[in-house]
């Protein structure tokens, strides 16, 4: 089952590369109308096209960057939150969320 999921995610990333260009190169980008309305994370109309650290919802022309996290999920970051230590901050934010908001994450981290 896990292998099928991995193949599925590779397929999704390849399809997105075709649609949006290779955003997985982790280079800074500036939001386009297409990206704003794209079904990020399978949510309609760019509902998840937001900074994963501060929650900011990107608008056309905004700086954004896709970041490979090594741990937890890969994420998008805004200009304000981006920086050399963004991955470390992402990991601590996840650990803090698991600790502080355990009731919210209970199901997600059960396995
Ligand atoms: Zn942010």
Backbone and ligand atoms as CSV (ligand in chain L), in Angstrom:
chain,resi,resn,atom,element,x,y,z
A,1,UNK,N,N,0.833,-1.203,0.000
A,1,UNK,CA,C,0.000,0.000,0.000
A,1,UNK,C,C,0.872,1.260,0.000
A,2,UNK,N,N,1.941,1.257,0.837
A,2,UNK,CA,C,2.828,2.423,0.906
A,2,UNK,C,C,3.511,2.667,-0.440
A,3,UNK,N,N,3.903,1.580,-1.119
A,3,UNK,CA,C,4.573,1.699,-2.419
A,3,UNK,C,C,3.624,2.356,-3.417
A,4,UNK,N,N,2.369,1.952,-3.389
A,4,UNK,CA,C,1.369,2.527,-4.296
A,4,UNK,C,C,1.234,4.021,-4.024
A,5,UNK,N,N,1.203,4.392,-2.745
A,5,UNK,CA,C,1.089,5.811,-2.384
A,5,UNK,C,C,2.286,6.613,-2.871
A,6,UNK,N,N,3.491,6.050,-2.703
A,6,UNK,CA,C,4.716,6.745,-3.145
A,6,UNK,C,C,4.668,6.950,-4.660
A,7,UNK,N,N,4.289,5.902,-5.393
A,7,UNK,CA,C,4.196,6.011,-6.854
A,7,UNK,C,C,3.164,7.075,-7.219
A,8,UNK,N,N,2.048,7.081,-6.486
A,8,UNK,CA,C,0.995,8.063,-6.729
A,8,UNK,C,C,1.518,9.485,-6.521
A,9,UNK,N,N,2.276,9.719,-5.438
A,9,UNK,CA,C,2.792,11.064,-5.162
A,9,UNK,C,C,3.842,11.491,-6.184
A,10,UNK,N,N,4.664,10.545,-6.633
A,10,UNK,CA,C,5.646,10.868,-7.679
A,10,UNK,C,C,4.902,11.291,-8.939
A,11,UNK,N,N,3.833,10.551,-9.251
A,11,UNK,CA,C,3.015,10.874,-10.421
A,11,UNK,C,C,2.422,12.273,-10.283
A,12,UNK,N,N,1.870,12.585,-9.122
A,12,UNK,CA,C,1.253,13.905,-8.866
A,12,UNK,C,C,2.305,15.006,-9.049
A,13,UNK,N,N,3.500,14.812,-8.476
A,13,UNK,CA,C,4.555,15.831,-8.584
A,13,UNK,C,C,4.953,16.019,-10.045
A,14,UNK,N,N,5.073,14.919,-10.795
A,14,UNK,CA,C,5.429,15.029,-12.219
A,14,UNK,C,C,4.358,15.770,-12.999
A,15,UNK,N,N,3.096,15.482,-12.679
A,15,UNK,CA,C,1.995,16.169,-13.354
A,15,UNK,C,C,2.021,17.664,-13.043
A,16,UNK,N,N,2.311,17.990,-11.787
A,16,UNK,CA,C,2.368,19.398,-11.393
A,16,UNK,C,C,3.531,20.116,-12.059
A,17,UNK,N,N,4.627,19.414,-12.206
A,17,UNK,CA,C,5.780,20.012,-12.901
A,17,UNK,C,C,5.374,20.411,-14.300
A,18,UNK,N,N,4.575,19.542,-14.933
A,18,UNK,CA,C,4.122,19.835,-16.292
A,18,UNK,C,C,3.242,21.078,-16.283
A,19,UNK,N,N,2.388,21.191,-15.278
A,19,UNK,CA,C,1.438,22.298,-15.215
A,19,UNK,C,C,2.076,23.590,-14.734
A,20,UNK,N,N,2.885,23.494,-13.688
A,20,UNK,CA,C,3.391,24.711,-13.046
A,20,UNK,C,C,4.894,24.938,-13.198
A,21,UNK,N,N,5.569,24.076,-13.910
A,21,UNK,CA,C,7.015,24.208,-13.987
A,21,UNK,C,C,7.616,23.500,-12.797
A,22,UNK,N,N,8.933,23.429,-12.729
A,22,UNK,CA,C,9.546,22.619,-11.680
A,22,UNK,C,C,9.710,23.381,-10.367
A,23,UNK,N,N,8.612,23.617,-9.687
A,23,UNK,CA,C,8.673,24.338,-8.411
A,23,UNK,C,C,9.438,23.557,-7.350
A,24,UNK,N,N,9.604,22.225,-7.579
A,24,UNK,CA,C,10.326,21.415,-6.602
A,24,UNK,C,C,11.840,21.672,-6.652
A,25,UNK,N,N,12.293,22.597,-7.513
A,25,UNK,CA,C,13.709,22.967,-7.509
A,25,UNK,C,C,14.025,23.862,-6.297
A,26,UNK,N,N,12.993,24.225,-5.519
A,26,UNK,CA,C,13.106,25.001,-4.274
A,26,UNK,C,C,13.581,26.437,-4.490
A,27,UNK,N,N,13.509,26.896,-5.721
A,27,UNK,CA,C,13.918,28.279,-5.999
A,27,UNK,C,C,12.735,29.219,-5.773
A,28,UNK,N,N,13.013,30.476,-5.378
A,28,UNK,CA,C,11.934,31.427,-5.161
A,28,UNK,C,C,11.115,31.668,-6.429
A,29,UNK,N,N,9.820,31.843,-6.245
A,29,UNK,CA,C,8.916,32.110,-7.364
A,29,UNK,C,C,7.985,33.241,-6.992
A,30,UNK,N,N,7.309,33.761,-8.005
A,30,UNK,CA,C,6.325,34.813,-7.756
A,30,UNK,C,C,4.982,34.320,-8.246
A,31,UNK,N,N,4.013,34.323,-7.350
A,31,UNK,CA,C,2.711,33.703,-7.594
A,31,UNK,C,C,2.007,34.220,-8.842
A,32,UNK,N,N,1.508,33.275,-9.624
A,32,UNK,CA,C,0.746,33.606,-10.828
A,32,UNK,C,C,-0.726,33.260,-10.573
A,33,UNK,N,N,-1.571,33.752,-11.445
A,33,UNK,CA,C,-3.010,33.459,-11.387
A,33,UNK,C,C,-3.234,31.933,-11.404
A,34,UNK,N,N,-2.474,31.241,-12.250
A,34,UNK,CA,C,-2.587,29.796,-12.401
A,34,UNK,C,C,-2.286,29.089,-11.073
A,35,UNK,N,N,-1.209,29.522,-10.410
A,35,UNK,CA,C,-0.812,28.899,-9.145
A,35,UNK,C,C,-1.841,29.178,-8.052
A,36,UNK,N,N,-2.395,30.373,-8.073
A,36,UNK,CA,C,-3.374,30.760,-7.065
A,36,UNK,C,C,-4.642,29.923,-7.150
A,37,UNK,N,N,-4.986,29.521,-8.378
A,37,UNK,CA,C,-6.208,28.729,-8.565
A,37,UNK,C,C,-5.948,27.232,-8.681
A,38,UNK,N,N,-4.687,26.821,-8.525
A,38,UNK,CA,C,-4.329,25.408,-8.662
A,38,UNK,C,C,-4.821,24.604,-7.454
A,39,UNK,N,N,-5.142,23.324,-7.689
A,39,UNK,CA,C,-5.638,22.469,-6.602
A,39,UNK,C,C,-4.491,21.897,-5.782
A,40,UNK,N,N,-3.812,22.742,-5.029
A,40,UNK,CA,C,-2.705,22.308,-4.169
A,40,UNK,C,C,-3.246,21.345,-3.121
A,41,UNK,N,N,-2.555,20.248,-2.914
A,41,UNK,CA,C,-2.978,19.263,-1.910
A,41,UNK,C,C,-4.401,18.802,-2.142
A,42,UNK,N,N,-4.803,18.791,-3.399
A,42,UNK,CA,C,-6.138,18.361,-3.807
A,42,UNK,C,C,-7.262,19.210,-3.232
A,43,UNK,N,N,-6.924,20.388,-2.733
A,43,UNK,CA,C,-7.969,21.293,-2.248
A,43,UNK,C,C,-8.305,22.253,-3.385
A,44,UNK,N,N,-9.573,22.530,-3.596
A,44,UNK,CA,C,-9.957,23.362,-4.737
A,44,UNK,C,C,-9.495,24.813,-4.646
A,45,UNK,N,N,-9.315,25.406,-5.804
A,45,UNK,CA,C,-9.000,26.825,-5.968
A,45,UNK,C,C,-7.933,27.404,-5.052
A,46,UNK,N,N,-6.816,26.746,-4.978
A,46,UNK,CA,C,-5.691,27.275,-4.222
A,46,UNK,C,C,-5.925,27.458,-2.735
A,47,UNK,N,N,-6.874,26.709,-2.194
A,47,UNK,CA,C,-7.178,26.806,-0.770
A,47,UNK,C,C,-5.953,26.530,0.106
A,48,UNK,N,N,-5.046,25.672,-0.408
A,48,UNK,CA,C,-3.844,25.326,0.359
A,48,UNK,C,C,-2.601,26.016,-0.184
A,49,UNK,N,N,-2.776,27.029,-1.016
A,49,UNK,CA,C,-1.627,27.774,-1.542
A,49,UNK,C,C,-1.328,28.886,-0.547
A,50,UNK,N,N,-0.735,28.486,0.559
A,50,UNK,CA,C,-0.480,29.386,1.682
A,50,UNK,C,C,0.877,29.090,2.273
A,51,UNK,N,N,1.365,30.038,3.059
A,51,UNK,CA,C,2.606,29.807,3.779
A,51,UNK,C,C,2.278,28.849,4.916
A,52,UNK,N,N,3.075,27.793,5.025
A,52,UNK,CA,C,2.808,26.777,6.049
A,52,UNK,C,C,3.308,27.215,7.423
A,53,UNK,N,N,4.083,28.281,7.478
A,53,UNK,CA,C,4.583,28.739,8.777
A,53,UNK,C,C,3.694,29.806,9.399
A,54,UNK,N,N,3.228,30.778,8.606
A,54,UNK,CA,C,2.408,31.850,9.197
A,54,UNK,C,C,0.961,31.808,8.728
A,55,UNK,N,N,0.670,30.984,7.725
A,55,UNK,CA,C,-0.704,30.860,7.258
A,55,UNK,C,C,-1.100,31.858,6.176
A,56,UNK,N,N,-0.196,32.731,5.792
A,56,UNK,CA,C,-0.495,33.751,4.773
A,56,UNK,C,C,-0.956,33.104,3.473
A,57,UNK,N,N,-2.049,33.633,2.913
A,57,UNK,CA,C,-2.563,33.113,1.643
A,57,UNK,C,C,-1.994,33.948,0.507
A,58,UNK,N,N,-1.258,33.301,-0.401
A,58,UNK,CA,C,-0.559,34.011,-1.476
A,58,UNK,C,C,-1.499,34.703,-2.448
A,59,UNK,N,N,-1.057,35.866,-2.906
A,59,UNK,CA,C,-1.773,36.624,-3.932
A,59,UNK,C,C,-0.850,36.739,-5.143
A,60,UNK,N,N,-1.416,37.121,-6.286
A,60,UNK,CA,C,-0.616,37.249,-7.508
A,60,UNK,C,C,0.558,38.192,-7.256
A,61,UNK,N,N,1.748,37.755,-7.655
A,61,UNK,CA,C,2.946,38.577,-7.520
A,61,UNK,C,C,3.726,38.330,-6.234
A,62,UNK,N,N,3.148,37.601,-5.278
A,62,UNK,CA,C,3.840,37.324,-4.011
A,62,UNK,C,C,4.979,36.324,-4.195
A,63,UNK,N,N,6.039,36.543,-3.456
A,63,UNK,CA,C,7.153,35.599,-3.385
A,63,UNK,C,C,6.655,34.343,-2.683
A,64,UNK,N,N,7.040,33.186,-3.189
A,64,UNK,CA,C,6.770,31.922,-2.494
A,64,UNK,C,C,7.829,30.919,-2.902
A,65,UNK,N,N,7.957,29.908,-2.084
A,65,UNK,CA,C,8.960,28.886,-2.371
A,65,UNK,C,C,8.486,27.556,-1.818
A,66,UNK,N,N,8.692,26.485,-2.585
A,66,UNK,CA,C,8.399,25.124,-2.141
A,66,UNK,C,C,9.656,24.605,-1.464
A,67,UNK,N,N,9.514,24.013,-0.278
A,67,UNK,CA,C,10.686,23.569,0.465
A,67,UNK,C,C,10.586,22.078,0.797
A,68,UNK,N,N,11.689,21.381,0.524
A,68,UNK,CA,C,11.785,19.971,0.885
A,68,UNK,C,C,12.167,19.901,2.354
A,69,UNK,N,N,11.366,19.188,3.161
A,69,UNK,CA,C,11.568,19.293,4.612
A,69,UNK,C,C,12.451,18.225,5.255
A,70,UNK,N,N,12.753,17.144,4.576
A,70,UNK,CA,C,13.518,16.018,5.126
A,70,UNK,C,C,12.706,15.236,6.145
A,71,UNK,N,N,11.913,15.949,6.956
A,71,UNK,CA,C,11.026,15.312,7.948
A,71,UNK,C,C,9.688,16.012,7.824
A,72,UNK,N,N,8.657,15.388,8.271
A,72,UNK,CA,C,7.304,15.937,8.141
A,72,UNK,C,C,6.994,16.176,6.660
A,73,UNK,N,N,5.962,16.962,6.372
A,73,UNK,CA,C,5.609,17.154,4.964
A,73,UNK,C,C,6.426,18.302,4.361
A,74,UNK,N,N,6.579,18.280,3.045
A,74,UNK,CA,C,7.214,19.391,2.353
A,74,UNK,C,C,6.228,20.552,2.400
A,75,UNK,N,N,6.728,21.773,2.291
A,75,UNK,CA,C,5.836,22.910,2.535
A,75,UNK,C,C,6.148,24.117,1.660
A,76,UNK,N,N,5.224,25.076,1.686
A,76,UNK,CA,C,5.397,26.333,0.965
A,76,UNK,C,C,5.701,27.410,1.997
A,77,UNK,N,N,6.508,28.373,1.598
A,77,UNK,CA,C,6.884,29.415,2.545
A,77,UNK,C,C,6.781,30.790,1.876
A,78,UNK,N,N,6.417,31.811,2.655
A,78,UNK,CA,C,6.317,33.180,2.132
A,78,UNK,C,C,7.658,33.888,2.308
A,79,UNK,N,N,7.758,35.079,1.766
A,79,UNK,CA,C,9.014,35.826,1.809
A,79,UNK,C,C,9.430,36.157,3.242
A,80,UNK,N,N,8.433,36.555,4.061
A,80,UNK,CA,C,8.710,36.937,5.447
A,80,UNK,C,C,9.272,35.780,6.265
A,81,UNK,N,N,8.717,34.591,6.053
A,81,UNK,CA,C,9.119,33.433,6.865
A,81,UNK,C,C,10.334,32.708,6.305
A,82,UNK,N,N,10.681,32.960,5.042
A,82,UNK,CA,C,11.783,32.224,4.436
A,82,UNK,C,C,13.123,32.644,5.050
A,83,UNK,N,N,14.087,31.793,4.977
A,83,UNK,CA,C,15.419,32.094,5.499
A,83,UNK,C,C,16.231,30.820,5.561
A,84,UNK,N,N,17.499,30.966,5.877
A,84,UNK,CA,C,18.407,29.818,5.893
A,84,UNK,C,C,17.973,28.714,6.842
A,85,UNK,N,N,17.340,29.122,7.972
A,85,UNK,CA,C,16.956,28.132,8.975
A,85,UNK,C,C,15.482,27.724,8.861
A,86,UNK,N,N,14.871,27.949,7.687
A,86,UNK,CA,C,13.438,27.693,7.547
A,86,UNK,C,C,13.070,26.218,7.809
A,87,UNK,N,N,13.934,25.291,7.404
A,87,UNK,CA,C,13.629,23.870,7.616
A,87,UNK,C,C,13.641,23.546,9.115
A,88,UNK,N,N,14.621,24.094,9.834
A,88,UNK,CA,C,14.703,23.852,11.286
A,88,UNK,C,C,13.465,24.434,11.973
A,89,UNK,N,N,13.048,25.650,11.545
A,89,UNK,CA,C,11.862,26.272,12.144
A,89,UNK,C,C,10.607,25.464,11.843
A,90,UNK,N,N,10.554,24.887,10.646
A,90,UNK,CA,C,9.408,24.062,10.247
A,90,UNK,C,C,9.337,22.810,11.125
A,91,UNK,N,N,10.496,22.183,11.338
A,91,UNK,CA,C,10.546,20.979,12.165
A,91,UNK,C,C,10.142,21.318,13.599
A,92,UNK,N,N,10.668,22.435,14.151
A,92,UNK,CA,C,10.264,22.790,15.530
A,92,UNK,C,C,8.790,23.151,15.609
A,93,UNK,N,N,8.257,23.819,14.573
A,93,UNK,CA,C,6.832,24.171,14.589
A,93,UNK,C,C,5.985,22.901,14.615
A,94,UNK,N,N,6.398,21.893,13.847
A,94,UNK,CA,C,5.677,20.622,13.826
A,94,UNK,C,C,5.760,19.914,15.170
A,95,UNK,N,N,6.966,19.935,15.752
A,95,UNK,CA,C,7.134,19.274,17.044
A,95,UNK,C,C,6.319,19.991,18.122
A,96,UNK,N,N,6.338,21.330,18.062
A,96,UNK,CA,C,5.566,22.117,19.025
A,96,UNK,C,C,4.065,21.840,18.863
A,97,UNK,N,N,3.622,21.787,17.604
A,97,UNK,CA,C,2.199,21.536,17.341
A,97,UNK,C,C,1.791,20.170,17.889
A,98,UNK,N,N,2.653,19.180,17.687
A,98,UNK,CA,C,2.355,17.826,18.174
A,98,UNK,C,C,2.232,17.825,19.691
A,99,UNK,N,N,3.113,18.606,20.359
A,99,UNK,CA,C,3.153,18.682,21.808
A,99,UNK,C,C,1.995,19.499,22.385
A,100,UNK,N,N,1.839,20.721,21.847
A,100,UNK,CA,C,0.831,21.645,22.367
A,100,UNK,C,C,-0.583,21.329,21.932
A,101,UNK,N,N,-0.747,20.971,20.671
A,101,UNK,CA,C,-2.091,20.740,20.134
A,101,UNK,C,C,-2.306,19.250,19.883
A,102,UNK,N,N,-1.863,18.443,20.805
A,102,UNK,CA,C,-1.936,16.987,20.673
A,102,UNK,C,C,-3.337,16.511,20.336
A,103,UNK,N,N,-4.336,17.230,20.879
A,103,UNK,CA,C,-5.730,16.848,20.653
A,103,UNK,C,C,-6.134,17.021,19.196
A,104,UNK,N,N,-5.493,17.973,18.504
A,104,UNK,CA,C,-5.794,18.227,17.099
A,104,UNK,C,C,-5.107,17.198,16.210
A,105,UNK,N,N,-3.899,16.788,16.610
A,105,UNK,CA,C,-3.065,15.917,15.786
A,105,UNK,C,C,-3.174,14.445,16.162
A,106,UNK,N,N,-3.916,14.180,17.221
A,106,UNK,CA,C,-4.040,12.821,17.733
A,106,UNK,C,C,-4.140,11.757,16.639
A,107,UNK,N,N,-5.099,11.908,15.747
A,107,UNK,CA,C,-5.310,10.906,14.696
A,107,UNK,C,C,-4.165,10.842,13.711
A,108,UNK,N,N,-3.686,12.030,13.328
A,108,UNK,CA,C,-2.642,12.094,12.305
A,108,UNK,C,C,-1.356,11.381,12.716
A,109,UNK,N,N,-1.017,11.439,14.009
A,109,UNK,CA,C,0.252,10.857,14.434
A,109,UNK,C,C,0.096,9.516,15.142
A,110,UNK,N,N,-1.102,8.962,15.052
A,110,UNK,CA,C,-1.355,7.684,15.705
A,110,UNK,C,C,-0.475,6.560,15.148
A,111,UNK,N,N,-0.252,6.602,13.837
A,111,UNK,CA,C,0.489,5.490,13.204
A,111,UNK,C,C,1.999,5.662,13.275
L,1,ZN,ZN,ZN,4.894,33.034,6.171
